Amino acid sequence: MSQIGYVETQRVVLFTEDDPLRLRGGDTLGPVEVAYETYGELSPERDNAIFVCHALTGDAHAAGLHLGAKKRGWWDNLIGRGKAIDTDRFFVISANLLGGCRGTTGPQSINPATGAPYGLDFPMIEMADLVTVHRRLVEHLGIDRLYAAVGGSLGGMQVLQWVIDAPGQIERAVLAAASSQLTAENIAFSAVAREAIMSDPDFHEGRYAEHGVVPARGLKVARMMAHITYVSDQSLAHKFGRRRIGAAPTFGVDYEVESYLHHQGDSFLQRFDALSYLYLSRLLDYFDPFAEPANLARLREAVTAFRVLSFDSDWRFDTRQSERMVAVLRQCGLQVEFDEIASPHGHDSFLLEPPGYHEAIAAFLDRPTSDVRR
């Protein structure tokens, strides 16, 4: 196996003011620019494309290394020569999603009607809107049908929505640590995170960029709390236990785990925007595709085979949520393979390499089409 070398993020305008993106909620948005990366080569038959969908705070940089950077793409352990998503075989597409802040149009983009950032004037978006943009990118690249779509967490939900919206476009789908309906607990966590951001004095009703500030305190707290839910008690105990930094009692940072969370919060401020966090976390709350009979009817038309994977220590999107998806997909007549993977890493397991995880994805992608379509 070998790692992908240097890569560049590309950008393309997929919707314009004259040809706007028509959102599921009724609003229009244009222009819409998308940041994306590709790895591997598209076959002459254009039949080897895999679309990778990222999670809440991800971006287009899924693999390889940017010139001058030290950190490799967020799914570099999965994508590359000889890896589960083998770039010797597949043409891999990774795009920053709509509403993001890493090159694709989002709340901090310029509103052509005002000449200023959208702020909270950015329209509410739905999972289907993310997929509409993905599909336009695939069309732009000259691809009619995907060999596979792969996503973890929010990425897996995008893949599920894609199969609903275009039942014949994806041959096989991999959903890892995903859900079709957030629990009340998940909604509660996100509500507290958003409250921390919007209560920050520097939030300025979403116009903080015009004031030359960011709601750093609120966004940092939101990330610190969210990060706790992405890991497991077991992993925190193994890494930090109850080890302390100092000897004297203090209300400051005294335990190693506290220092770790502060580091996570501070580093998050360097790469993510508070408004994107608001919009994308709220989008997750409202996602409930199986509640609509029309969506179930579309799934019955789908030809996609599914590989659903959960992790036994993931308490944020626990195995029961995957089992619910599997049950509904099978009721719709779809071929679904499901496994719970043993991992000590919690929800973040989908970004790591617990035993059996990458092997399961590789085996599913390697399977002959005739077997997948049975």
Secondary structure by P-SEA (a helix, b strand, c coil): cccccbbbbbbbbccccccccccccccccccbbbbbcccccccccccbbbbbbbccccccccccccccccccccccccccccccccccccbbbbbbccccccccccccccccccccccccccccccaaaaaaaaaaaaaaaccccccccccccaaaaaaaaaaaaccccccbbbbccccccccaaaaaaaaaaaaaaaacccccccccccccccaaaaaaaaaaaaaaaaccaaaaaaaccccccccccccccccaaaaaaaaaaaaaaacccaaaaaaaaaaaaaccccccaaaaaaaaaccbbbbbbbbcccccccaaaaaaaaaaaaaabbbbbbbbbbcccccccccccccaaaaaaaaaaacccccccc
